[in-house]
Amino acid sequence: MIKLIALAIIQGLTEFLPVSSSGHLVLGKHLLGISEPDATVEIFLHFGTLLSILVFYRRRIWELLRALFRADFRSPEGREILFILWASIPAGVIGVLFDEYIESLFSAPEFAATMLIITGGILLSTIFAQRRQLSRQLGWGNTIFIGFAQALAILPGISRSGSTISAALWSGINPRKAAEFSFLLAVPALAGAIVLKGAKMLKAGVSPSPQLWAAVLVAAVVGYFALALLIPIIRRGKLWIFGIYCLILGCVSLILI
């Protein structure tokens, strides 16, 4: 139980901080001796952080849902729904086609550590992105670019928030909107992964333990406060700070492993 709670805290903090929650969970499981061969724990803890997004952005999500219910795709909210769905396609396709292979990587701490180093490079690149004029609006081109960045983050060790926010900044989108779109884009991605994994568990007759549900709640609470912490950091253009952390953690992890 203590190990699961520790993983839940790690998940809640790192899902939104751009340091790769999946990479931290893979390394955390390795260090804590948790030996599940697949991504069961990761999927349930991601459900907790999905709840964080739904609560944190509840007003914006409600505005988007109202536009969806009215089938009003000409309004800004309606267009953003289309952009979210459009940007979700790459991750959805790759997740379905390579599900088993990707799941096997969650038992490979060396791979996760290497990807953390790549995440560090992506985040450090935002130093140069911040020098551009960040005033572009969401469009079909920049949102599919963000979508491919999210698809890359299916790999453990690549930060989903870090890669998508970085892609948005490089696309010329201002930091506030980049963060909001990144986290709203996480909703279908996380929900899709949870549904796919949940269906597999039902077919296998596996039911989650009460301890795992408690860990979900912890991840949700910690994730909410991590979101509140990260947004001001992104607005100040300090995303690159997390890049230094990822580089150090990835290198140290490779040495220790």
Backbone bond lengths (Angstrom), bond angles and torsions (degrees), N, CA, C in turn:
res aa  C-N    CA-C-N  psi(-1)  N-CA   C-N-CA  omega(-1)  CA-C   N-CA-C  phi
1 M - - - 1.469 - - 1.527 110.80 -
2 I 1.334 116.28 -43.76 1.468 120.22 -179.39 1.527 110.04 -62.87
3 K 1.345 116.46 -39.58 1.462 119.96 179.52 1.531 111.14 -64.83
4 L 1.334 116.54 -40.18 1.463 120.00 178.67 1.525 111.85 -65.07
5 I 1.333 115.77 -40.75 1.472 119.79 178.40 1.530 109.91 -64.22
6 A 1.342 115.69 -39.64 1.466 119.39 177.69 1.526 110.31 -60.76
7 L 1.344 116.47 -43.54 1.461 120.03 177.52 1.524 111.41 -65.00
8 A 1.335 117.05 -36.41 1.466 121.01 179.20 1.520 110.85 -63.89
9 I 1.326 116.98 -40.66 1.469 120.93 177.82 1.527 109.83 -65.28
10 I 1.338 115.99 -42.38 1.462 120.38 177.32 1.525 110.35 -60.18
11 Q 1.338 116.25 -45.13 1.458 120.86 179.82 1.525 111.71 -63.37
12 G 1.314 116.79 -45.83 1.456 120.04 -178.75 1.513 112.47 -61.40
13 L 1.323 116.72 -39.03 1.465 120.71 -179.68 1.521 111.96 -74.37
14 T 1.341 116.58 -41.62 1.461 119.65 -168.36 1.519 114.55 -94.80
15 E 1.335 118.51 -10.80 1.476 119.00 176.48 1.521 110.40 -64.54
16 F 1.311 117.54 -37.13 1.459 120.32 -176.12 1.523 112.59 -103.80
17 L 1.320 117.75 -35.11 1.458 118.05 169.96 1.526 106.55 -65.58
18 P 1.323 118.46 136.30 1.475 120.08 -170.01 1.527 112.97 -78.57
19 V 1.329 116.12 59.98 1.466 120.72 -176.62 1.525 112.14 -127.30
20 S 1.323 118.44 12.03 1.457 125.95 176.78 1.520 113.27 71.52
21 S 1.320 115.75 97.76 1.459 120.25 176.67 1.525 110.66 -64.97
22 S 1.354 116.65 -39.29 1.464 119.01 -178.54 1.522 110.89 -64.04
23 G 1.339 116.62 -40.98 1.460 119.60 177.45 1.510 112.01 -62.80
24 H 1.325 116.56 -42.61 1.465 120.02 179.01 1.529 111.25 -66.46
25 L 1.339 116.99 -37.24 1.461 119.33 179.81 1.528 111.34 -68.39
26 V 1.330 116.34 -40.85 1.466 119.34 178.19 1.529 110.21 -62.06
27 L 1.329 116.41 -46.33 1.465 120.04 178.93 1.526 110.78 -68.17
28 G 1.351 116.17 -37.73 1.462 119.58 179.12 1.511 112.23 -64.18
29 K 1.328 117.08 -43.42 1.465 121.26 177.15 1.531 110.49 -60.54
30 H 1.332 115.96 -40.24 1.470 120.27 179.99 1.529 110.89 -63.91
31 L 1.335 116.19 -45.76 1.464 120.09 -177.24 1.527 112.16 -72.55
32 L 1.346 117.17 -33.11 1.461 121.01 -178.40 1.524 112.85 -87.08
33 G 1.331 116.66 -5.45 1.457 119.59 178.20 1.513 113.96 75.60
34 I 1.343 118.16 24.99 1.467 121.57 176.20 1.519 107.13 -87.37
35 S 1.333 116.50 121.44 1.466 120.00 -164.45 1.521 115.02 -110.32
36 E 1.343 119.48 20.11 1.457 118.81 176.45 1.525 109.13 -57.84
37 P 1.340 117.58 128.23 1.454 120.30 -174.31 1.526 113.97 -76.88
38 D 1.332 117.98 -11.37 1.460 119.48 -177.12 1.515 110.34 -121.93
39 A 1.337 115.88 -162.16 1.465 120.33 -173.84 1.520 112.49 -100.56
40 T 1.344 118.61 25.67 1.466 121.36 -176.39 1.524 111.89 -57.42
41 V 1.320 116.77 -51.35 1.464 120.80 -178.70 1.517 110.13 -60.66
42 E 1.336 116.45 -44.90 1.458 120.45 -178.68 1.526 111.56 -59.27
43 I 1.334 116.47 -43.52 1.464 120.35 -177.31 1.526 110.97 -63.43
44 F 1.324 117.49 -43.41 1.458 119.68 -178.94 1.521 111.41 -68.17
45 L 1.304 117.44 -38.03 1.452 119.36 178.92 1.535 110.63 -70.31
46 H 1.326 116.13 -30.76 1.466 118.86 173.73 1.528 111.07 -65.83
47 F 1.318 116.97 -30.76 1.463 119.83 175.12 1.530 110.04 -61.56
48 G 1.321 116.45 -38.73 1.461 119.97 177.63 1.514 112.15 -61.84
49 T 1.336 116.48 -43.34 1.462 118.21 -179.14 1.534 111.75 -76.16
50 L 1.329 117.55 -22.72 1.468 119.53 170.82 1.524 110.05 -62.30
51 L 1.308 116.73 -40.46 1.465 120.38 176.48 1.523 110.81 -61.55
52 S 1.334 116.59 -36.63 1.471 120.56 178.26 1.518 111.14 -58.59
53 I 1.337 116.38 -45.95 1.467 120.85 -179.56 1.529 110.78 -63.19
54 L 1.329 115.57 -44.52 1.466 119.82 -177.36 1.531 111.27 -61.35
55 V 1.323 116.73 -36.28 1.464 119.73 179.66 1.528 110.68 -78.24
56 F 1.332 116.77 -45.01 1.464 121.03 -175.11 1.530 111.36 -64.21
57 Y 1.342 116.73 -41.60 1.469 121.39 -178.13 1.528 111.57 -105.08
58 R 1.308 117.15 29.52 1.467 121.30 -173.43 1.524 112.34 -58.25
59 R 1.330 117.92 -39.42 1.470 119.52 -179.24 1.525 111.41 -67.97
60 R 1.325 116.34 -44.70 1.462 119.80 179.68 1.526 110.37 -66.43
61 I 1.313 117.42 -40.80 1.461 121.24 178.87 1.526 110.33 -63.18
62 W 1.334 116.39 -38.92 1.464 119.20 177.89 1.533 111.05 -64.29
63 E 1.347 117.52 -39.48 1.463 120.95 177.15 1.536 110.68 -61.81
64 L 1.324 115.75 -41.61 1.460 119.79 179.44 1.530 111.04 -66.63
65 L 1.328 116.36 -41.15 1.462 120.23 -179.96 1.524 111.33 -65.51
66 R 1.329 117.13 -37.47 1.475 120.08 177.76 1.519 110.43 -61.47
67 A 1.341 116.32 -42.02 1.465 119.68 177.92 1.523 110.68 -65.34
68 L 1.331 116.02 -37.87 1.464 120.54 179.09 1.523 110.91 -65.44
69 F 1.337 117.05 -44.78 1.466 120.89 -179.43 1.529 111.27 -63.35
70 R 1.335 115.95 -33.18 1.465 119.94 179.41 1.531 112.46 -85.17
71 A 1.347 115.75 -4.66 1.470 121.61 -175.00 1.527 110.70 55.20
72 D 1.348 114.19 38.05 1.468 121.01 -177.78 1.526 108.29 -97.18
73 F 1.326 116.91 87.10 1.450 120.61 -175.36 1.531 112.62 -97.69
74 R 1.348 115.62 10.65 1.456 119.49 174.76 1.530 111.90 -97.43
75 S 1.317 116.60 -18.35 1.465 120.50 177.83 1.532 109.27 -74.79
76 P 1.344 118.10 161.84 1.466 120.23 176.86 1.526 112.53 -55.69
77 E 1.335 116.77 -39.46 1.461 119.87 -179.78 1.529 110.67 -68.29
78 G 1.333 116.52 -41.52 1.456 120.45 178.83 1.521 112.47 -63.56
79 R 1.329 115.69 -41.46 1.464 119.55 177.94 1.527 110.65 -65.65
80 E 1.322 116.65 -36.29 1.469 118.46 179.65 1.526 111.11 -66.76
81 I 1.326 117.22 -35.13 1.468 119.80 175.08 1.528 110.10 -59.31
82 L 1.323 116.43 -45.49 1.465 120.46 179.16 1.525 110.71 -62.44
83 F 1.334 116.60 -40.14 1.463 119.70 179.28 1.536 111.11 -65.74
84 I 1.336 117.22 -38.49 1.464 120.75 178.39 1.528 110.17 -63.99
85 L 1.330 116.49 -44.52 1.466 120.18 178.90 1.526 110.80 -65.07
86 W 1.324 116.03 -42.06 1.466 121.97 179.44 1.529 110.37 -61.76
87 A 1.327 117.46 -45.74 1.458 121.48 -178.07 1.530 112.60 -72.61
88 S 1.334 116.82 -15.55 1.468 120.65 -179.98 1.525 112.62 -82.82
89 I 1.333 117.08 -13.68 1.465 120.26 -174.41 1.529 112.90 -62.17
90 P 1.366 120.26 -48.59 1.466 118.39 -177.37 1.531 113.82 -57.38
91 A 1.327 117.37 -47.25 1.461 119.98 -179.86 1.519 111.23 -64.73
92 G 1.338 116.69 -38.37 1.456 120.17 179.19 1.517 111.98 -62.24
93 V 1.331 116.77 -46.66 1.469 121.28 -179.18 1.523 110.94 -64.12
94 I 1.324 116.29 -49.27 1.469 120.03 -178.55 1.518 111.06 -64.88
95 G 1.336 116.95 -39.78 1.460 120.50 179.50 1.518 112.86 -61.38
96 V 1.329 116.79 -39.61 1.470 120.80 179.90 1.523 111.11 -73.71
97 L 1.327 117.99 -44.01 1.463 121.51 -175.00 1.523 112.91 -70.99
98 F 1.336 116.69 -34.81 1.458 119.60 -173.56 1.531 112.16 -118.96
99 D 1.331 116.61 29.56 1.455 122.10 -174.43 1.529 112.85 -55.49
100 E 1.320 117.36 -51.32 1.468 120.79 -175.51 1.520 111.59 -66.42
101 Y 1.336 116.79 -41.27 1.463 119.47 179.75 1.526 110.69 -65.19
102 I 1.330 116.36 -45.18 1.464 120.34 -179.86 1.522 110.39 -62.16
103 E 1.340 116.83 -40.85 1.458 120.65 -179.76 1.527 110.98 -62.11
104 S 1.338 117.02 -35.00 1.467 120.17 179.68 1.526 111.87 -64.87
105 L 1.341 116.84 -26.84 1.462 120.64 -178.97 1.525 112.16 -70.77
106 F 1.348 117.05 -17.03 1.456 120.27 178.28 1.524 112.21 -73.73
107 S 1.323 116.32 -4.43 1.466 120.76 174.10 1.522 110.78 -109.62
108 A 1.335 117.29 18.32 1.458 122.16 -177.33 1.524 110.67 -122.51
109 P 1.340 118.16 85.19 1.467 120.43 -177.29 1.526 113.82 -61.37
110 E 1.332 117.51 -30.85 1.463 119.56 178.80 1.526 110.92 -64.36
111 F 1.333 116.02 -39.49 1.463 120.27 178.76 1.521 109.98 -65.17
112 A 1.333 117.00 -44.98 1.465 120.88 -179.56 1.522 111.16 -60.77
113 A 1.325 116.62 -40.20 1.466 120.56 179.71 1.527 110.62 -64.42
114 T 1.334 117.00 -40.56 1.462 120.93 178.59 1.529 110.84 -64.30
115 M 1.329 116.14 -42.17 1.466 119.98 179.09 1.531 111.81 -66.69
116 L 1.329 117.45 -29.97 1.466 120.19 175.88 1.532 110.73 -62.54
117 I 1.310 115.94 -36.50 1.460 119.81 177.59 1.528 109.93 -65.07
118 I 1.335 116.55 -40.27 1.464 120.42 176.90 1.525 110.48 -64.51
119 T 1.335 117.07 -41.11 1.467 120.75 175.97 1.522 110.59 -58.19
120 G 1.333 116.20 -41.05 1.464 119.95 177.86 1.520 111.51 -57.97
121 G 1.331 116.69 -42.23 1.458 120.38 178.65 1.522 112.15 -65.18
122 I 1.336 116.49 -40.48 1.470 120.98 178.69 1.531 110.16 -60.81
123 L 1.326 116.50 -46.04 1.465 120.34 -177.93 1.525 111.71 -67.20
124 L 1.322 116.94 -39.37 1.464 119.78 179.06 1.525 111.11 -64.83
125 S 1.332 116.98 -27.97 1.466 120.01 -179.67 1.528 112.01 -65.14
126 T 1.343 117.24 -20.87 1.464 119.40 -178.07 1.525 112.21 -68.52
127 I 1.330 117.22 -14.85 1.472 119.74 173.96 1.530 109.26 -56.52
128 F 1.326 116.44 -41.13 1.462 121.38 -178.51 1.526 110.50 -80.26
129 A 1.341 116.61 -33.49 1.471 119.23 179.01 1.516 110.86 -63.57
130 Q 1.337 116.85 -34.57 1.462 121.05 -177.68 1.528 112.17 -66.08
131 R 1.333 117.00 -18.46 1.468 119.94 -179.35 1.529 112.11 -80.49
132 R 1.336 115.95 -9.77 1.463 119.81 179.14 1.528 109.88 -83.50
133 Q 1.309 115.42 165.99 1.466 120.09 176.13 1.532 108.24 -78.53
134 L 1.326 116.13 111.15 1.458 121.06 -174.82 1.525 109.87 -97.64
135 S 1.321 115.59 80.69 1.460 119.48 -176.50 1.533 112.58 -139.89
136 R 1.326 117.73 7.20 1.460 120.35 -178.80 1.527 110.70 -73.95
137 Q 1.326 115.67 152.59 1.458 122.25 177.18 1.531 109.81 -92.60
138 L 1.321 115.67 163.89 1.454 120.00 174.51 1.526 109.81 -64.15
139 G 1.316 116.38 138.35 1.457 121.84 178.02 1.517 109.71 -148.14
140 W 1.332 116.09 178.07 1.466 119.71 -177.17 1.523 111.89 -64.58
141 G 1.326 116.97 -37.61 1.458 120.26 -177.71 1.517 113.63 -70.33
142 N 1.344 116.57 -51.88 1.472 117.51 -176.28 1.527 112.53 -72.12
143 T 1.335 117.57 -27.63 1.467 117.58 179.91 1.530 112.13 -74.49
144 I 1.346 117.93 -33.06 1.476 118.20 176.44 1.526 109.51 -71.77
145 F 1.332 117.27 -31.15 1.472 120.98 174.48 1.530 109.63 -62.54
146 I 1.326 116.46 -43.74 1.460 121.18 176.32 1.529 109.89 -63.63
147 G 1.331 116.05 -37.42 1.455 120.33 178.98 1.524 112.70 -62.41
148 F 1.327 117.48 -40.55 1.466 120.06 177.12 1.532 111.02 -67.61
149 A 1.338 116.54 -32.93 1.461 119.44 175.23 1.527 110.44 -64.26
150 Q 1.336 116.22 -38.41 1.461 119.72 176.98 1.528 110.92 -66.64
151 A 1.327 117.10 -37.59 1.462 120.73 178.86 1.525 110.65 -61.90
152 L 1.320 116.75 -39.36 1.460 120.94 177.45 1.522 110.93 -60.70
153 A 1.339 115.61 -33.19 1.463 120.83 -176.06 1.525 113.12 -76.79
154 I 1.339 118.11 2.21 1.461 119.57 171.09 1.523 109.85 -64.57
155 L 1.329 116.00 -27.70 1.464 120.71 179.51 1.524 109.92 -70.49
156 P 1.336 118.89 133.48 1.466 120.46 177.69 1.526 110.85 -64.62
157 G 1.308 114.81 129.39 1.461 120.52 -178.12 1.514 112.95 108.46
158 I 1.341 117.25 -20.77 1.463 121.33 174.21 1.525 107.33 -92.78
159 S 1.317 116.32 121.40 1.462 120.42 -178.01 1.522 111.10 -72.46
160 R 1.340 117.06 125.27 1.457 120.44 177.95 1.523 110.80 -66.26
161 S 1.341 115.92 -50.63 1.467 118.44 -179.58 1.525 110.72 -66.17
162 G 1.327 116.57 -40.16 1.463 119.75 -179.20 1.519 112.47 -63.04
163 S 1.336 116.73 -44.71 1.463 119.83 -177.54 1.526 111.60 -71.44
164 T 1.333 117.91 -40.44 1.470 119.76 -178.22 1.526 111.71 -72.35
165 I 1.324 117.69 -41.00 1.465 119.61 177.87 1.522 109.96 -66.06
166 S 1.335 116.75 -41.45 1.467 119.97 177.70 1.513 110.67 -61.16
167 A 1.338 117.52 -43.56 1.471 121.09 178.45 1.521 110.85 -62.19
168 A 1.337 116.64 -39.49 1.466 120.19 178.84 1.521 111.20 -65.21
169 L 1.323 117.02 -41.81 1.460 120.54 178.65 1.524 110.88 -64.32
170 W 1.343 115.99 -42.14 1.467 118.99 178.00 1.528 111.33 -66.58
171 S 1.330 116.66 -22.05 1.468 120.97 177.36 1.523 111.79 -82.63
172 G 1.336 116.83 -3.96 1.457 120.50 177.70 1.512 114.64 92.53
173 I 1.339 117.98 10.58 1.464 121.74 -179.71 1.527 108.98 -84.31
174 N 1.330 117.34 140.26 1.465 120.10 -177.32 1.525 110.88 -67.38
175 P 1.337 117.45 152.83 1.469 121.44 -172.98 1.523 114.91 -55.74
176 R 1.333 118.20 -40.05 1.464 119.61 -178.46 1.524 110.97 -62.83
177 K 1.334 115.84 -47.31 1.467 120.17 -179.37 1.519 110.76 -69.77
178 A 1.330 116.75 -34.80 1.466 120.62 178.58 1.522 110.32 -60.33
179 A 1.335 116.78 -44.22 1.462 120.65 -179.76 1.521 110.65 -66.79
180 E 1.325 116.58 -46.20 1.469 119.70 -178.17 1.528 111.12 -61.23
181 F 1.324 117.12 -46.50 1.460 119.62 -178.55 1.525 110.50 -64.92
182 S 1.323 116.92 -38.98 1.462 120.59 178.63 1.517 111.85 -58.62
183 F 1.329 116.64 -45.89 1.459 119.42 -175.92 1.527 111.91 -76.66
184 L 1.329 117.68 -32.66 1.468 119.32 174.30 1.523 110.34 -68.28
185 L 1.322 116.89 -34.95 1.459 121.61 177.45 1.527 111.29 -65.10
186 A 1.324 116.05 -24.97 1.467 120.00 179.72 1.522 111.69 -68.84
187 V 1.331 117.76 -24.66 1.473 120.48 -174.73 1.528 111.98 -60.47
188 P 1.354 119.86 -56.14 1.468 117.71 178.12 1.523 113.00 -66.17
189 A 1.335 117.47 -32.12 1.462 120.12 -179.83 1.523 110.91 -65.44
190 L 1.325 116.70 -49.03 1.462 120.43 179.90 1.525 110.75 -67.92
191 A 1.331 116.19 -41.92 1.468 119.46 -179.71 1.522 111.02 -62.61
192 G 1.331 117.17 -41.55 1.460 120.59 179.05 1.513 112.42 -63.01
193 A 1.346 116.26 -43.70 1.469 120.11 179.26 1.529 110.85 -64.20
194 I 1.328 115.97 -39.21 1.467 120.31 -179.64 1.526 110.70 -65.93
195 V 1.333 116.97 -42.04 1.470 120.61 179.73 1.525 111.07 -63.74
196 L 1.340 116.48 -45.19 1.462 120.16 -179.27 1.521 111.14 -62.34
197 K 1.337 116.43 -45.68 1.462 120.09 -179.11 1.520 110.50 -69.34
198 G 1.332 116.89 -39.28 1.463 120.10 179.22 1.519 111.93 -61.74
199 A 1.349 116.83 -38.97 1.466 120.58 178.52 1.522 110.96 -63.56
200 K 1.334 115.46 -40.07 1.468 119.00 177.76 1.522 111.49 -63.98
201 M 1.325 116.38 -40.87 1.463 120.33 -179.40 1.526 110.97 -66.15
202 L 1.335 116.91 -38.74 1.461 120.39 178.79 1.525 111.15 -64.39
203 K 1.350 115.88 -42.18 1.457 119.63 178.78 1.527 111.28 -63.76
204 A 1.332 115.81 -34.98 1.466 119.97 -178.84 1.531 112.16 -84.05
205 G 1.334 116.96 -3.82 1.457 120.71 -179.67 1.516 113.80 71.38
206 V 1.340 116.50 24.81 1.463 121.54 -179.20 1.526 109.12 -92.40
207 S 1.312 116.51 133.43 1.472 121.13 176.82 1.521 109.42 -121.23
208 P 1.335 117.28 137.20 1.468 120.31 -178.68 1.522 111.19 -68.18
209 S 1.310 115.68 147.57 1.462 121.27 -179.70 1.523 110.81 -81.03
210 P 1.347 118.63 159.39 1.473 120.79 174.91 1.520 112.03 -57.96
211 Q 1.334 116.71 -33.89 1.469 119.94 178.36 1.525 111.37 -62.76
212 L 1.340 116.10 -37.40 1.458 119.83 179.97 1.525 110.70 -68.71
213 W 1.335 117.28 -37.76 1.467 120.22 176.86 1.532 111.14 -66.30
214 A 1.333 116.41 -35.72 1.470 119.66 176.19 1.524 110.16 -64.24
215 A 1.327 115.85 -38.68 1.461 119.79 178.34 1.527 110.96 -65.83
216 V 1.336 117.18 -35.61 1.467 121.60 176.09 1.528 110.23 -58.56
217 L 1.324 116.72 -44.90 1.461 121.31 -179.83 1.526 111.22 -63.24
218 V 1.326 116.22 -42.10 1.467 119.97 178.79 1.530 110.12 -62.74
219 A 1.330 116.90 -43.93 1.465 120.83 179.50 1.527 111.04 -61.21
220 A 1.342 116.48 -37.47 1.464 120.57 -179.99 1.523 111.54 -65.52
221 V 1.313 117.14 -45.03 1.467 121.60 -177.96 1.530 110.61 -67.48
222 V 1.334 115.91 -48.11 1.467 119.87 -179.60 1.527 110.06 -64.08
223 G 1.338 117.07 -39.23 1.461 121.12 179.60 1.512 112.58 -61.76
224 Y 1.324 117.52 -38.26 1.459 121.38 179.77 1.535 110.43 -60.70
225 F 1.322 116.18 -45.79 1.468 119.35 -178.75 1.528 111.22 -72.23
226 A 1.344 117.35 -30.32 1.461 119.91 176.11 1.525 110.61 -65.27
227 L 1.338 116.63 -38.71 1.468 121.04 175.61 1.523 110.79 -60.46
228 A 1.315 115.98 -47.14 1.464 120.84 -179.23 1.528 110.98 -61.47
229 L 1.336 116.52 -31.64 1.461 121.15 179.35 1.525 111.56 -75.34
230 L 1.330 116.83 -38.87 1.460 120.73 -171.38 1.523 113.72 -74.83
231 I 1.320 118.20 -38.69 1.470 120.82 -172.86 1.537 111.92 -54.76
232 P 1.347 120.51 -48.09 1.470 119.27 178.45 1.533 112.70 -62.53
233 I 1.332 117.64 -32.80 1.462 120.97 -179.94 1.525 110.05 -65.73
234 I 1.330 116.45 -42.42 1.469 120.66 179.20 1.524 110.36 -64.69
235 R 1.330 116.50 -41.91 1.464 120.05 -179.21 1.522 111.80 -62.50
236 R 1.330 116.89 -29.99 1.471 120.58 179.22 1.522 111.86 -85.10
237 G 1.330 117.44 0.46 1.462 120.73 177.04 1.509 113.78 72.66
238 K 1.316 118.04 31.71 1.463 121.80 -176.12 1.530 112.70 -106.50
239 L 1.323 117.29 24.26 1.461 120.59 -177.54 1.529 111.75 -60.71
240 W 1.332 116.83 -30.42 1.459 121.64 -176.10 1.529 112.76 -62.90
241 I 1.336 116.83 -22.85 1.470 119.87 179.86 1.526 110.41 -58.19
242 F 1.320 116.42 -38.97 1.463 120.37 179.93 1.529 111.16 -69.35
243 G 1.337 116.67 -23.02 1.458 120.00 177.08 1.512 111.79 -64.24
244 I 1.330 116.78 -40.09 1.469 120.67 177.85 1.524 109.65 -62.36
245 Y 1.341 116.09 -42.97 1.464 120.74 178.93 1.530 111.05 -60.17
246 C 1.339 117.24 -45.54 1.469 120.70 -178.37 1.524 111.66 -64.42
247 L 1.326 116.64 -40.59 1.457 119.71 177.55 1.524 111.51 -60.64
248 I 1.319 115.98 -46.01 1.467 120.13 -179.32 1.523 110.92 -65.01
249 L 1.339 116.39 -47.28 1.462 119.92 -178.56 1.521 111.45 -62.59
250 G 1.330 117.51 -42.93 1.454 120.79 179.88 1.522 111.93 -61.84
251 C 1.328 116.51 -45.59 1.464 120.34 -179.51 1.530 111.54 -65.91
252 V 1.326 116.85 -46.08 1.468 120.53 179.67 1.534 110.79 -62.67
253 S 1.342 116.33 -40.09 1.465 120.26 -179.67 1.518 111.10 -64.08
254 L 1.324 117.17 -41.95 1.464 119.73 178.20 1.528 110.99 -62.09
255 I 1.314 116.97 -39.06 1.468 120.49 178.77 1.525 110.86 -65.63
256 L 1.331 116.20 -45.95 1.464 120.11 -177.64 1.529 112.39 -68.84
257 I 1.335 116.06 -39.18 1.461 120.04 -177.87 1.524 110.47 -69.17
